[in-house]
Amino acid sequence: MSALVVAAVAGAVGCEPVGGLNSVSIAVTTDQVGTGALERNGVDVRWLNCTAGVDGEGLGIGVASPAASAHRIADVDCTGKTGNGEAITLTGKVTQELGGRCVRGDLTAKAGGRSVFRADALGDCDAAPTTAVVNPPPAGGGAGFRPTVTVTVTVTEAPMGK
């Protein structure tokens, strides 16, 4: 019998359009800043996992299109556990994500059946954006430069036999 293992890794650098929403960055940022906000409110967070869907794409991974990005809203759904095993939820709508520093919208957190907070912003929305250059444009301008998407597929087969 032959075993086929396929692993696909997609790296998309800079998928978020200017002024738009990217469900992956929203989910990651909400997870990070939401965990911090819960802990500052006295919740011992064991783990928290967030998903986001932009404008009815469904919860999961999706990328906003530049043409429709101006007034998009993302639904966010986070679940987790406290240090003593109680359920945590952080849900709501996100209208803006600021480079991993902050999310804005209407978010509600509960832990162990009690309301922890309702917020219109989580994280440090006033922090200056990082100035690190991840993917510099080519020499001579490059105003229309768009990073490429790289997909790597690895296939491993096991020979049949004894």
N, C-alpha and C positions, 0 to 999 in steps of 0.2 A: 504494500500500500504506500502511496506517495503522500507525503505531508507537504502542504503548501502554506507557507507563512508569508503574508503580504503585509508590509507596514508602509503606510503612506504618511508622509509628513509634509504639510504645506506651510510655507513661510510667506507671509504677506506683510511686507514692511510698508508702512505708510498707507494702509488701506482706508483710513478715515479721511473722507473729503473735508475740505475746509468748511467749518461751520456745520458739519454733519454729525451723525451719530453712527458709531460702530458697535454692534452688540457685544463683541468680544471685549473691547476696551471698557465698555460700560460694566459688564459683568465682573471683570477683574478689579476695576477701580472700586465698584460698590462693595465687593468682598473685602478689600483692604481697608477702605475708610469706614465701612460699616462695622467691621470687627473692632476698630479703634473706638468708634462712637459707643458701641455696646459696652466695651470694657470701661470706658470713662463713666458710664452710667451704672457701674457696679455689677455687670454681668461677666461671669467667668466663662469665656468662650473657649470651648474645646476645639470646635471646628465650625466653619461656615462655608457654604458652597453657593455661588450665585450663578444664575443664568439670565440672559436678557434677550428680548426680541424687539426689533425695531419695526414699528408701524405694521403690525399684523403678520410679520414674517414667522411668527411662532417663537417660542423660547428656544434659544440655541444660538448657533453661530450664523451670523449674517452680516452683510456689508451694505451700508446705505449707498444709494446711487447719488452722485453729485447733483443731478437735476432735481431730485425730490428731497434734498437734505435740509432745506431751510427751516421747516417747521415740523420736523419729525419728533416723535415721542417713542421712548422705549419702555416696555413693560419689564420690570425687574422682579425676580422671584428668588429669594435666598432662603435656604434651610440649613439648620445646624443643630448642635447640641452644646449644652452648658457643661461645665466641669462635673456636675453631679447628674448628668444624663437627661436634663429637661430639654424640651424642644425649643428651638429659636426660629423665628421667621422674621424676615426683613423683606417687605414687598412694597411695590408702588410704581410710579411713573418717573422716568428720568427725561429731562428736556435738554440737559447739557452735561458733558463730561469734559473736564479740563485736564488733559495730559496726565492722568494717573493721580492728580492731586485732590480732585473734588468731583462730586456729582450734584446737580441741582434738579429739583423736581418736587415730588410729593411722596415721601417715604415713611413707612410705619414699621416699627420694630416691636416684637413681643418675645418674651422669654418666660418659660414655665407658666404660660397661661396669663401672664400679666403684661400690660402695656408698658414698654420701656421708654419709647419716644416716638414723636411724629416730627419730621424735619423737612424743610424745603432745601436744605443743603447739607451735605456730609463731606468732611475733609476740610482742607485749607484752600478755599476758593480765592483768597487774596495773595497766595504765594506766587512768586515770580516763576514763570515757566523756565524749565531747564534750558540752558544755552548750548548743550552738547549737540554736536552735529553727528547724526547717526548715518546718514547717507548723503554726503555732499553732492550738489549738482555738478555736472561736468564743467570743465573750464570753458569760458566764453559764454556764460549765461546759463542756459538750460531752463528757462522759465517754464517750458512745457514738459520738463523731465518727470517721468513717472517711474517709480521703482518697479522692477519685474517681480513676478511671483515664481518661486522655485518649488517644484514638486519632486520629491525623491521617493522612489519605490524600490524596496529590497525584496527579492524573492529568494527563498531558501527551499530546496527540495531534498528530501531524505530518500536515499535509494531503497528499492524494495528488496526484500531478502531476509536472511537470518540475522 
